[in-house]
Amino acid sequence: MVVLLGLLVFMSGLFFFWTQGIIFQKRVSLIIAFLSAFSPHPFWSFLMLVSGILLLFWGLQQIGNAIASILLPNHGRRLVEKLYSRRYLEKGPKIVALGGGTGLSVLIRGLKEYTANITAVVTVTDDGGSSGRLRDEMGILPPGDMRNCLLALADTEPLLEQLFQYRFKGCEGLEGHSFGNLFIAAMTEMMGFNRAIREFSKVLAIRGTVLPVTLEQVTLKARFTDGSNAEGETNIVNLGKPIEYISLNPPECTPLPEVISAIKEADAVILGPGSLYTSVLPNLLVPGVVEAIRESGALCLYVCNIMTQPGETEGFSASRHLEVLRKHGCLEIINGIIVNNANDFPSSLLEKYQKEGAEVVEIDRPVLTQWNMQVIEAPLLERGELARHDSKKLATLILNKLVERETGLEGLWAYTFISLNGNFRRTKKEMGDYACSPFTFSHKKLQRFFYSAFRKI
C-alpha cells in the first residue's frame, strides 16, 4: 500500500508538470494519439491500468525473492510466511507460563502458534541428571528445563533441535549430558547465566522469552506426613513419602525483576502442567511471585496433570491438587482449573503407567464445585506413547477462555482475529467446538469493561 501510494503521488506530480506544459507535453500527446489509433475504446485504458499494476507487483515479488534467496537459501518462499507470522504473533496476548519439566514445554509449544508474547518462567531447583551434575560441578543454575523451553519456542530446523537434545553415550565424563546443557554451560562461563540464555534465544530465534524465576541457588525442602524432613528435589521424590509441606532454602530468595514485570503486564498466567511439588510450587514460593499475580488482575489458570506422579501425587484427585495449592497460600490467585475429561486411554498405556505406580487423575466434580473457581473440562489427551496434554488443544482452550474474558471492541477484535486462524478453528472442531463469544457478559466482566474504559479516558 505504501508503494502504491508513493506511485500515485509520483504520477500526480508528473501529471502536474505535463498539464503545465513544463515537460514532455508534446511527446505524451503523440503517445496518446498513437495508442488511440489502435483502439479508442475506454477498455484500452483499463487494460493498461491492470497491466501496470501486475508489472508493479511482479517487480516487488522479484525483489522479495532476491532478498529471500540470500537470507533463506533453498527456502525463499518461507520469507513471506515468516514475516506474516511475526507481524501476526507480535499482536497476540501476553501470556506467562510458570512451571518446569516437560509439561511447561508442551504448553508453550502450542501457545507459540498464536502469540509471540510468551514468557516461560522456569524453576531452578532441579538437582538430578545432567542439570544436577552441571549445577554441582560448575555452580551454575540447572539448564535442563531452560533448554527444553527454549527449544519448544524455537523457530528452527528439526536437525538443530535434535542436536541440542542429543545426549552423549559411552563417553567417560560426558555420559548422560545433553549437548544443549553443555552449550549453555559454556556460554554461562563466558558471559554469565542471564546473558547466556538471551544469546541462546537469539541462536534459536525463539518466539517469546524464557526466564529463571530467580538467579540464586535454591533447593527444595520437604516435610512429610510422618514428621520427617528431606532436602533436594531428587531425594524428595526418591523417598516416595506423602508430602505435607514444601519450602525453599533459602526462603528469602530474590525473584528476577523481569519475571515480576512480565507477570504484572500479563493478560493470562498459566500454572502447569507439570509436577505439582517440584515444578509448579517452587515458582510460586519465590517471594513476590504470588503477590505479582494477584496485583496483575490477569486470568490465572491451573492446568491439572492427566496422570498422578509416583513420589509426589499418588492417589491425588483434581481437588487434592487444589488443596495443596491452598495449603501453600496460592489458591486465591487461581480463577479456574483445567482438567482432561478424555477417558479413551489405550489399555497398553494404562498398564504401562500402573506398573510405575501412576493412575488417571480423578475429576471429583462434587468436591470441585465447592471451590470458588471455574472448572474447565475438555478432551486434552495427546495420542501417543505417553499420557500428555495435546499442546494444540491446550493452547486453543486457553486462548478461548482468554477471549471470553475480553470486553467491548477489544473482545470483538480478539475474537475475530483468533477465529480467522485455521489451526484454531480445526482444533476447536476436533475438541467438540467449545464455542465462546466476547459478548457474554458477567458481573465481573462488566466491571472490567468500565474499569478499562475509564482508565483510557
C-alpha positions, 0 to 999 in steps of 0.5 A: 500500500505504501508503494502504491501510494508513493506511485500515485503521488509520483504520477500526480506530480508528473501529471502536474508538470505535463498539464503545465506544459513544463515537460514532455507535453508534446511527446505524451500527446503523440503517445496518446494519439498513437495508442488511440489509433489502435483502439479508442475504446475506454477498455484500452485504458483499463487494460493498461491500468491492470497491466501496470499494476501486475508489472508493479507487483511482479517487480516487488515479488522479484525483489522479495525473492532476491532478498529471500534467496540470500537470507533463506537459501533453498527456502525463499518462499518461507520469507513471506510466511515468516514475516506474516507470522511475526507481524501476526504473533507480535499482536497476540496476548501476553501470556506467562507460563510458570512451571518446569519439566516437560509439561511447561514445554508442551504448553508453550509449544502450542501457545507459540502458534498464536502469540509471540508474547510468551514468557516461560518462567522456569524453576531452578531447583532441579538437582538430578541428571545432567542439570544436577551434575552441571549445577554441582560441578560448575555452580551454575543454575540447572539448564535442563528445563531452560533448554527444553523451553527454549527449544519448544519456542524455537523457530528452527530446523528439526536437525538443530533441535535434535542436536541440542537434545542429543545426549552423549553415550559411552563417553567417560565424563560426558555420559548422560549430558545433553549437548544443549546443557553443555552449550549453555554451560559454556556460554554461562562461563563466558558471559554469565547465566542471564546473558547466556540464555538471551544469546541462546534465544537469539541462536534459536530465534525463539518466539517469546522469552524464557526466564529463571524465576530467580538467579540464586541457588535454591533447593527444595525442602520437604516435610512429610506426613510422618514428621520427617524432613528431606532436602533436594528435589531428587531425594524428595521424590526418591523417598516416595513419602506423602508430602505435607509441606514444601519450602525453599532454602533459602526462603528469602530468595530474590525473584528476577525483576523481569519475571515480576514485570512480565507477570504484572503486564500479563493478560493470562498466567498459566500454572502447569502442567507439570509436577505439582511439588517440584515444578509448579510450587517452587515458582510460586514460593519465590517471594513476590511471585504470588503477590505479582499475580494477584496485583496483575488482575490477569486470568490465572489458570491451573492446568491439572496433570492427566496422570498422578506422579509416583513420589509426589501425587499418588492417589491425588484427585483434581481437588487434592491438587487444589488443596495443596495449592491452598495449603501453600497460600496460592489458591486465591490467585487461581480463577479456574482449573483445567482438567482432561475429561478424555477417558479413551486411554489405550489399555497398553498405556494404562498398564504401562503407567500402573506398573510405575505406580501412576493412575488417571487423575480423578475429576471429583466434580462434587468436591470441585464445585465447592471451590470458588473457581471455574472448572474447565473440562475438555478432551486434552489427551495427546495420542501417543506413547505417553499420557500428555496434554495435546499442546494444540488443544491446550493452547486453543482452550486457553486462548478461548477462555482468554477471549471470553474474558475480553470486553467491548471492541477489544473482545470483538477484535480478539475474537475475530482475529483468533477465529480467522486462524485455521489451526484454531478453528480445526482444533476447536472442531476436533475438541467438540467446538467449545464455542465462546463469544466476547459478548457474554457478559458477567458481573465481573466482566462488566466491571472490567469493561468500565474499569478499562474504559475509564482508565483510557479516558 
